[in-house]
Amino acid sequence: MMTSNPSDRPDIFASAGNDTAAYINMEDKMYIPCNDFIVAENYDVSNIVANLRANYQRNGEWQCFPLGNTNVGQYYNTEVLGSLGIDVKTLKSYQDIFEACKVVSAAGYKNFYYLRALSHIDWLNYAMTAQGIEYYDNANGRAGVPTKCLYDEGECNAAALAFFQFVRDMIDSGYLLDPTISADDARISFANQEALIMDGYSSGANAIVSLVKESAAPFQWSYEVSPVIEAGKPSKGQSPGGGALFIANTGDYWRQQGAWEFMKYLLNDDVVSAYAMATGYTPITETGSQTEEYKEYAANVFPSVSDIIAAQKATEEGVAYAPIPFSGDANTVYKDVCAAMLSDPGYTAEQAVADMTSRINEAIELYRLTNNLD
């Protein structure tokens, strides 16, 4: 995509959800906003799931369209956990989850939790979002590129400390499955009932369905949407994630119109539901989940998806992750902090938050400097 010649660009290009802000914030736009086409033909986009708008709109105008719709949450072996008296529906916070882990450990289980949260900042920030906490200034990055992160301030600081204390406690208590294995290997461990609890994206559900079905001893399991961090705090809702599609600025009217027609095609109910069933994504439109095929999928293949859809519908307006153009840098900092927690038993939650805050603010300063924002 990084070409100086617009005609060399593909008609449509894809982006991970976390990376869309990098394209949207470029001064020299590589794309044509979808809103230009929407206005030109008065196209109705009200069918797109409401809380996806916060990700891909700016000032109420669509910049790109969602390709997928995923959620950050937890997979649970409800068969084993239920036998121990644990109702996973009551695990509303990471602190609740830690208390449940004590029960599992007391029953003799070891190394039963795959903490994917050690490898991506999504688990921290989506839980922050669920708790209704902004973690960047400038309205969580929606009023402009942030000038600082807020992990060391007020309620955001309290939640960040609680999250990293959860990580510290999970490591120290010996509850974790080998954190260096891949997500694919973790799913296999879950299907083999070695991992009883596993962080994951809801879009990984199809793999879980197949692995559990093919395992030596199939069992009951469920997926639950992102918890909040602190026990007793209400959930304000769920921020969706997933990939997005941009119409490239190729300088060719007919290529751009063709791209727009294809984007509209992808919003047809049968296409939305077929893509969701094939990938594990949640449908990106309201009616995409209402086809007979998808209803059957939700009832018989992945029942937890109905809870994801309900949670997204119940999400308060404006509850969404921060659209930051330096997400890769922030994630690198976060992973370094988690690596320090794994390698150094004396590395505290307070140190983790302080180091993360300082280094992310350095990344923000560098981004703003190189993009002439100050």
Secondary structure as GFF3:
##gff-version 3
##sequence-region A 1 374
A	DSSP	three_ten_helix	6	8	.	.	.	ID=ss1
A	DSSP	beta_strand	12	15	.	.	.	ID=ss2
A	DSSP	three_ten_helix	17	19	.	.	.	ID=ss3
A	DSSP	alpha_helix	20	24	.	.	.	ID=ss4
A	DSSP	beta_strand	31	32	.	.	.	ID=ss5
A	DSSP	alpha_helix	34	41	.	.	.	ID=ss6
A	DSSP	three_ten_helix	50	52	.	.	.	ID=ss7
A	DSSP	alpha_helix	53	56	.	.	.	ID=ss8
A	DSSP	beta_strand	57	58	.	.	.	ID=ss9
A	DSSP	beta_strand	61	62	.	.	.	ID=ss10
A	DSSP	beta_strand	65	66	.	.	.	ID=ss11
A	DSSP	beta_strand	72	76	.	.	.	ID=ss12
A	DSSP	alpha_helix	78	83	.	.	.	ID=ss13
A	DSSP	three_ten_helix	88	90	.	.	.	ID=ss14
A	DSSP	alpha_helix	94	106	.	.	.	ID=ss15
A	DSSP	beta_strand	113	114	.	.	.	ID=ss16
A	DSSP	three_ten_helix	116	118	.	.	.	ID=ss17
A	DSSP	alpha_helix	122	130	.	.	.	ID=ss18
A	DSSP	alpha_helix	137	141	.	.	.	ID=ss19
A	DSSP	alpha_helix	154	172	.	.	.	ID=ss20
A	DSSP	alpha_helix	183	191	.	.	.	ID=ss21
A	DSSP	beta_strand	197	201	.	.	.	ID=ss22
A	DSSP	three_ten_helix	202	204	.	.	.	ID=ss23
A	DSSP	alpha_helix	205	214	.	.	.	ID=ss24
A	DSSP	beta_strand	222	225	.	.	.	ID=ss25
A	DSSP	beta_strand	244	248	.	.	.	ID=ss26
A	DSSP	alpha_helix	253	265	.	.	.	ID=ss27
A	DSSP	alpha_helix	269	279	.	.	.	ID=ss28
A	DSSP	three_ten_helix	287	290	.	.	.	ID=ss29
A	DSSP	alpha_helix	292	300	.	.	.	ID=ss30
A	DSSP	alpha_helix	305	313	.	.	.	ID=ss31
A	DSSP	alpha_helix	327	343	.	.	.	ID=ss32
A	DSSP	alpha_helix	349	370	.	.	.	ID=ss33
###
